[in-house]
Amino acid sequence: MNRASGPELNRAEYPPEADGQPAGKKGRKKADKKRARGDKKGRRGFWGLLALVVLIFFAAGFLVASVKKDLGGVRSKLIETVNLLDPAYADLVAREQQVELLEAGLATREQQVALLEEALNARALLLDEREAAALSRELERLPIYRRNLDEDKQEEIRALGKTYANMDAEKAASIMGELYNVEDMATILYYMSSRSAAAVLEQMDQKLAAQITDELLKN
């Protein structure tokens, strides 16, 4: 067996020199540079991570403050968004909106009905006034009618006139037409109010009403 000499073993253990420098020293420099680059990258990563953490911290703080103070309606919008995720709450909101629309429509209809009632009442009042004025003008054309009746008879006729004036005009005209003659009916109508007498005459047969009117026109 051949044994390697001492100098040959030393050459195998240490690589040959390059660029006039020992191989071990050059390797250490390369390792130092590599570690320096690694440390630099590590520091950049650390500061970047720290900046990200600080940014997240401030963002979280701003969000909490916004929710507490409701800045820009953040809390209201957040609560609304959370509530809308619940189907039951969304259905309730929809129903409430429908009820509000129905109530608004009902209020509008009530206002319209009230205005219509006012218009109808005003029209009815106007018609009543015109009718009363027309009847008054008609009766004013009649001369004063008075039969030669004693005081008791006049009181009796006056009571009959009051009774028939309080009755329905159509019913009063029917009863008077059956019980009295033209002269008596004219006397009773004379002691009634102008409006009541005109209403009864309107319900009588036209021929009979004309005869009663002629009787009232007699001097």
ABEGO torsion letter per residue (X at the ends): XBBBBAAAAAAAABBBBBGGBBAAAAAAAAAAAAAAAAAAAAAAAAAAAAAAAAAAAAAAAAAAAAAAAGBGGAAAAAAAAAAAABAAAAAAAAAAAAAAAAAAAAAAAAAAAAAAAAAAAAAAAAAAAAAAAAAAAAAAABBBBBBBBBAAAAAAAAAAAAAAAABBAAAAAAAAAAABBAAAAAAAAAABBAAAAAAAAAABBAAAAAAAAAAAABX
